[in-house]
Amino acid sequence: MSDEVAAADFLVPPGGNWRLTRVVVVGVAYPTPPVNLFQINIFRDNGSGEPGNVLISGIGPVDENAPADPCCGGAVFDYERAVNLDLPPGRYWITNRIRSSTTRTFDPQLAVAVGYPGLIGEVLPNNLMAVPVVAPNNDFAFAVYGTTETPAEAATSLQTTIEGYGLDGGLLNSLLTKLRAAIAAADAGDKTTACGSVQALINLASAQAGKKLTQAQADEIIAQANHLRTVLGC
């Protein structure tokens, strides 16, 4: 059956990917454990302020040792899920089931809105039919944990891509020389030179498209190099 869910959004700001490692949602399970399961999902925004395609989803059992809810007889707990997810800048949604069959009943702890809207609706295969939640309890309590991608990490990804193409030695050396110059300049605090070196790499890849690089190879190098420029703050 389709389940009703609650949803709340969060933003990854410009300047690099977030590498999400953990998600925690505070909630109450009914009835008391060990009957219940809970589910958390992370979606991309669909561009219209609603959850779009699902990125990750998981179900787990309620902790049998979770303390009882003094209000309503359920079990209060933090649902913690380890994840491994790279999120580029943009808007994302976390959803959690709040009503379903007798084996999936989970109420997220509602929180006064802090600027991000909450939604309710029914889970469909790849998205959420969303309806705004009435204020003030139009958000729920959650936290995401991870790290922000560094220029060195973005450069390593680009280097791996370039080295994986089996390129002509001269072109390979020229591309990597520019990339290493960019990182050396960034490490020295010289953003202008770092950005210029990455742009020179982009110009070279563009000039070699359809020649020593296939168009697809050139496009991928340019896309990753532009991402590196974003991480560098160019």
Order of alpha helices (4+ residues) and beta strands (2+ residues): beta-beta-beta-beta-beta-beta-beta-beta-beta-beta-beta-beta-alpha-alpha-alpha-alpha
